[in-house]
Amino acid sequence: MDTASRITAWNRAAEEMFGWSRHEVLGRSLTEAIVPAPALV
C-alpha cells in the first residue's frame, strides 16, 4: 500500500480471502477492495 492507501501488492492469499485478482485491485483504494459496498454508503 502506498501513502494514498492504494494497493501496490496483492498475493494469492488476498485473492482467496477477498475474491479480487491481483490485476483487479492493483492501484485501487484499499477501502474499495476490502470494505463491502453497502458499508460505503
Biopython code that builds the backbone (N, CA, C, O; Angstrom):
import numpy as np
from Bio.PDB.StructureBuilder import StructureBuilder

atoms = [
    (1, "MET", "N", (0.849, -1.159, 0.000)),
    (1, "MET", "CA", (0.000, 0.000, 0.000)),
    (1, "MET", "C", (0.906, 1.236, 0.000)),
    (1, "MET", "O", (1.929, 1.281, 0.683)),
    (2, "ASP", "N", (0.496, 2.240, -0.789)),
    (2, "ASP", "CA", (1.285, 3.467, -0.824)),
    (2, "ASP", "C", (0.732, 4.505, 0.159)),
    (2, "ASP", "O", (-0.181, 4.207, 0.929)),
    (3, "THR", "N", (1.274, 5.698, 0.133)),
    (3, "THR", "CA", (0.867, 6.730, 1.094)),
    (3, "THR", "C", (-0.558, 7.229, 0.877)),
    (3, "THR", "O", (-1.128, 7.869, 1.761)),
    (4, "ALA", "N", (-1.141, 6.944, -0.292)),
    (4, "ALA", "CA", (-2.529, 7.337, -0.575)),
    (4, "ALA", "C", (-3.491, 6.168, -0.361)),
    (4, "ALA", "O", (-4.645, 6.229, -0.785)),
    (5, "SER", "N", (-3.022, 5.108, 0.291)),
    (5, "SER", "CA", (-3.810, 3.901, 0.583)),
    (5, "SER", "C", (-4.223, 3.130, -0.665)),
    (5, "SER", "O", (-5.235, 2.429, -0.663)),
    (6, "ARG", "N", (-3.430, 3.264, -1.738)),
    (6, "ARG", "CA", (-3.674, 2.467, -2.943)),
    (6, "ARG", "C", (-2.882, 1.170, -2.841)),
    (6, "ARG", "O", (-1.759, 1.153, -2.337)),
    (7, "ILE", "N", (-3.472, 0.097, -3.318)),
    (7, "ILE", "CA", (-2.849, -1.221, -3.243)),
    (7, "ILE", "C", (-1.706, -1.312, -4.247)),
    (7, "ILE", "O", (-1.876, -1.010, -5.428)),
    (8, "THR", "N", (-0.541, -1.732, -3.761)),
    (8, "THR", "CA", (0.634, -1.867, -4.618)),
    (8, "THR", "C", (1.109, -3.316, -4.717)),
    (8, "THR", "O", (1.980, -3.626, -5.531)),
    (9, "ALA", "N", (0.550, -4.199, -3.904)),
    (9, "ALA", "CA", (0.892, -5.623, -3.931)),
    (9, "ALA", "C", (-0.326, -6.412, -3.482)),
    (9, "ALA", "O", (-1.096, -5.952, -2.639)),
    (10, "TRP", "N", (-0.502, -7.606, -4.048)),
    (10, "TRP", "CA", (-1.678, -8.437, -3.743)),
    (10, "TRP", "C", (-1.284, -9.868, -4.017)),
    (10, "TRP", "O", (-0.934, -10.200, -5.149)),
    (11, "ASN", "N", (-1.329, -10.728, -3.012)),
    (11, "ASN", "CA", (-0.890, -12.106, -3.199)),
    (11, "ASN", "C", (-2.073, -13.077, -3.309)),
    (11, "ASN", "O", (-3.234, -12.679, -3.220)),
    (12, "ARG", "N", (-1.751, -14.339, -3.503)),
    (12, "ARG", "CA", (-2.767, -15.383, -3.691)),
    (12, "ARG", "C", (-3.699, -15.473, -2.486)),
    (12, "ARG", "O", (-4.906, -15.647, -2.650)),
    (13, "ALA", "N", (-3.152, -15.356, -1.283)),
    (13, "ALA", "CA", (-3.991, -15.423, -0.078)),
    (13, "ALA", "C", (-5.007, -14.283, -0.066)),
    (13, "ALA", "O", (-6.161, -14.490, 0.310)),
    (14, "ALA", "N", (-4.596, -13.091, -0.470)),
    (14, "ALA", "CA", (-5.526, -11.955, -0.536)),
    (14, "ALA", "C", (-6.587, -12.212, -1.601)),
    (14, "ALA", "O", (-7.758, -11.886, -1.402)),
    (15, "GLU", "N", (-6.186, -12.794, -2.732)),
    (15, "GLU", "CA", (-7.154, -13.131, -3.782)),
    (15, "GLU", "C", (-8.227, -14.063, -3.235)),
    (15, "GLU", "O", (-9.418, -13.854, -3.467)),
    (16, "GLU", "N", (-7.804, -15.083, -2.515)),
    (16, "GLU", "CA", (-8.752, -16.053, -1.968)),
    (16, "GLU", "C", (-9.617, -15.445, -0.863)),
    (16, "GLU", "O", (-10.811, -15.735, -0.782)),
    (17, "MET", "N", (-9.030, -14.615, -0.022)),
    (17, "MET", "CA", (-9.762, -14.033, 1.098)),
    (17, "MET", "C", (-10.800, -12.998, 0.647)),
    (17, "MET", "O", (-11.924, -12.984, 1.149)),
    (18, "PHE", "N", (-10.421, -12.135, -0.301)),
    (18, "PHE", "CA", (-11.295, -11.030, -0.685)),
    (18, "PHE", "C", (-12.001, -11.230, -2.022)),
    (18, "PHE", "O", (-12.934, -10.495, -2.343)),
    (19, "GLY", "N", (-11.563, -12.223, -2.811)),
    (19, "GLY", "CA", (-12.239, -12.522, -4.067)),
    (19, "GLY", "C", (-11.855, -11.637, -5.246)),
    (19, "GLY", "O", (-12.520, -11.676, -6.281)),
    (20, "TRP", "N", (-10.804, -10.847, -5.113)),
    (20, "TRP", "CA", (-10.333, -9.986, -6.194)),
    (20, "TRP", "C", (-8.994, -10.512, -6.700)),
    (20, "TRP", "O", (-8.148, -10.917, -5.903)),
    (21, "SER", "N", (-8.794, -10.511, -8.006)),
    (21, "SER", "CA", (-7.495, -10.903, -8.544)),
    (21, "SER", "C", (-6.512, -9.744, -8.395)),
    (21, "SER", "O", (-6.912, -8.596, -8.203)),
    (22, "ARG", "N", (-5.244, -10.058, -8.484)),
    (22, "ARG", "CA", (-4.194, -9.031, -8.389)),
    (22, "ARG", "C", (-4.433, -7.947, -9.437)),
    (22, "ARG", "O", (-4.336, -6.755, -9.146)),
    (23, "HIS", "N", (-4.744, -8.370, -10.647)),
    (23, "HIS", "CA", (-4.982, -7.434, -11.752)),
    (23, "HIS", "C", (-6.132, -6.472, -11.438)),
    (23, "HIS", "O", (-6.082, -5.301, -11.816)),
    (24, "GLU", "N", (-7.153, -6.956, -10.755)),
    (24, "GLU", "CA", (-8.331, -6.130, -10.453)),
    (24, "GLU", "C", (-8.083, -5.073, -9.378)),
    (24, "GLU", "O", (-8.741, -4.032, -9.382)),
    (25, "VAL", "N", (-7.155, -5.317, -8.464)),
    (25, "VAL", "CA", (-7.001, -4.400, -7.333)),
    (25, "VAL", "C", (-5.779, -3.493, -7.353)),
    (25, "VAL", "O", (-5.781, -2.454, -6.692)),
    (26, "LEU", "N", (-4.750, -3.853, -8.084)),
    (26, "LEU", "CA", (-3.555, -3.007, -8.063)),
    (26, "LEU", "C", (-3.906, -1.585, -8.484)),
    (26, "LEU", "O", (-4.520, -1.370, -9.529)),
    (27, "GLY", "N", (-3.513, -0.628, -7.667)),
    (27, "GLY", "CA", (-3.785, 0.777, -7.929)),
    (27, "GLY", "C", (-5.094, 1.285, -7.347)),
    (27, "GLY", "O", (-5.330, 2.493, -7.314)),
    (28, "ARG", "N", (-5.944, 0.379, -6.891)),
    (28, "ARG", "CA", (-7.225, 0.793, -6.295)),
    (28, "ARG", "C", (-7.038, 1.122, -4.820)),
    (28, "ARG", "O", (-6.046, 0.738, -4.200)),
    (29, "SER", "N", (-8.000, 1.829, -4.282)),
    (29, "SER", "CA", (-8.010, 2.157, -2.858)),
    (29, "SER", "C", (-8.215, 0.873, -2.054)),
    (29, "SER", "O", (-9.002, 0.011, -2.444)),
    (30, "LEU", "N", (-7.516, 0.751, -0.950)),
    (30, "LEU", "CA", (-7.683, -0.409, -0.080)),
    (30, "LEU", "C", (-9.127, -0.516, 0.385)),
    (30, "LEU", "O", (-9.674, -1.616, 0.456)),
    (31, "THR", "N", (-9.745, 0.604, 0.700)),
    (31, "THR", "CA", (-11.139, 0.609, 1.156)),
    (31, "THR", "C", (-12.072, 0.040, 0.093)),
    (31, "THR", "O", (-12.966, -0.742, 0.417)),
    (32, "GLU", "N", (-11.881, 0.417, -1.165)),
    (32, "GLU", "CA", (-12.717, -0.095, -2.253)),
    (32, "GLU", "C", (-12.611, -1.607, -2.379)),
    (32, "GLU", "O", (-13.584, -2.272, -2.733)),
    (33, "ALA", "N", (-11.449, -2.145, -2.095)),
    (33, "ALA", "CA", (-11.213, -3.569, -2.294)),
    (33, "ALA", "C", (-11.699, -4.439, -1.140)),
    (33, "ALA", "O", (-12.122, -5.572, -1.370)),
    (34, "ILE", "N", (-11.649, -3.939, 0.095)),
    (34, "ILE", "CA", (-11.955, -4.841, 1.210)),
    (34, "ILE", "C", (-13.195, -4.493, 2.014)),
    (34, "ILE", "O", (-13.653, -5.317, 2.806)),
    (35, "VAL", "N", (-13.758, -3.295, 1.838)),
    (35, "VAL", "CA", (-14.973, -2.923, 2.572)),
    (35, "VAL", "C", (-16.171, -3.185, 1.670)),
    (35, "VAL", "O", (-16.210, -2.675, 0.550)),
    (36, "PRO", "N", (-17.153, -3.967, 2.125)),
    (36, "PRO", "CA", (-18.332, -4.250, 1.303)),
    (36, "PRO", "C", (-19.032, -2.961, 0.867)),
    (36, "PRO", "O", (-19.113, -2.007, 1.641)),
    (37, "ALA", "N", (-19.531, -2.931, -0.359)),
    (37, "ALA", "CA", (-20.154, -1.736, -0.942)),
    (37, "ALA", "C", (-21.237, -1.105, -0.055)),
    (37, "ALA", "O", (-21.214, 0.113, 0.122)),
    (38, "PRO", "N", (-22.186, -1.870, 0.513)),
    (38, "PRO", "CA", (-23.218, -1.235, 1.346)),
    (38, "PRO", "C", (-22.635, -0.463, 2.533)),
    (38, "PRO", "O", (-23.241, 0.504, 2.995)),
    (39, "ALA", "N", (-21.491, -0.870, 3.020)),
    (39, "ALA", "CA", (-20.874, -0.190, 4.156)),
    (39, "ALA", "C", (-20.306, 1.169, 3.756)),
    (39, "ALA", "O", (-20.084, 2.025, 4.612)),
    (40, "LEU", "N", (-20.071, 1.371, 2.466)),
    (40, "LEU", "CA", (-19.518, 2.630, 1.993)),
    (40, "LEU", "C", (-20.590, 3.696, 1.802)),
    (40, "LEU", "O", (-20.263, 4.873, 1.648)),
    (41, "VAL", "N", (-21.845, 3.312, 1.809)),
    (41, "VAL", "CA", (-22.941, 4.259, 1.559)),
    (41, "VAL", "C", (-23.257, 5.053, 2.793)),
    (41, "VAL", "O", (-24.152, 5.898, 2.771)),
]
sb = StructureBuilder()
sb.init_structure("model")
sb.init_model(0)
sb.init_chain("A")
sb.init_seg("    ")
for serial, (resi, resn, name, xyz) in enumerate(atoms, 1):
    if name == "N":
        sb.init_residue(resn, " ", resi, " ")
    sb.init_atom(name, np.array(xyz, "f"), 0.0, 1.0, " ", f" {name:<3s}", serial, name[0])
structure = sb.get_structure()
